[in-house]
Amino acid sequence: MSLSELRTKDVVNTRDGKRLGKVMDIEFDERDGRVDALVVPGEFKVGSMLRGEKCGIVIPWQRICKIGENVILVELELGDIIDE
């Protein structure tokens, strides 16, 4: 599956049913090329936007439950959310 295909899918948290957005980036392990995490849009922060920084929520690969045809299901608790 390509990044362009992943970017079309909604990411939904199975814990609360909240839609987190669409995949905007992927993090790789540079040693073996495996995907470590997906990144979805985070909170909108004006200061970050003015500095040209992307704000995103990093979802570790281990938290991905299922990648379906139209949606990616993840299992995140509030404490699991890491803003990039």
N, C-alpha and C positions, 0 to 999 in steps of 0.2 A: 504494500500500500504506500502511496506517495504522500508527501506533505500536502500537496494540492488537494488530494482526496480527503485527508484528515481535516483540512481547513473548512470543508463544507459541512462538517458534522457538528451538531450541538453537543456540548458537554453538560451532563446532568448529574448532580450529586444524589445518590440513592438515599442518603441519610435524611434529607429534608425535601427532596424533589426540586430543589432550586436549580434553575438553568444558569450555568456559569459563563456561558458564551461559547464562541467557536475557538478552535485551536489557532493560536497566532504564531507559535514557535515550538521547536522541539529541542531538548537538550540531549546531547550524545556523550558517551564515555569515549574519550579520545584514544584510549588504549585498545579497546576492542570493537568500537563502532556501534555498540548497542545503545538503544534509546534508554535514557535514564528518566526522562520526565517530559510531560507535555506542559505547555504554558498557555493559559487563557487570560483574557484581559482582566486586570485587577481594578481596584478603585480608581476613579478618575481623580488625579491630583494636578491642579493647575501648575504648581511649581515644577513638577517633573516634566510636564508637557512643554513648558517654556524652555527647559534645559535640553529638550530633545530626548528625554529618557522614556523608555517603554515601561509601563507598569503592568505587571502580570502576576498571576497566581501560578506557582509551580506545583504541578501534580505529579508526584513520584509514580513511576511505572507500576510499582507494587500496589498502588491504590486504584488502578484501572480494573474494573470488573468485567467489562464487555465492550467490544467495539462492534457496533451494529451497522446496518445499512445507512441509517440516518442520524444515529446518536452514539455517543460514547458515555457509558455509565461509569461513574467513579464513586468511591466511598471515602468521603472526607468528613472529619470532625472539625469543629472550629479551630482547635489547636493544631490541626494538620496543615492549615493554610499558610503558605509561605509566600509573602509578597516579594517579588523580585525588584 
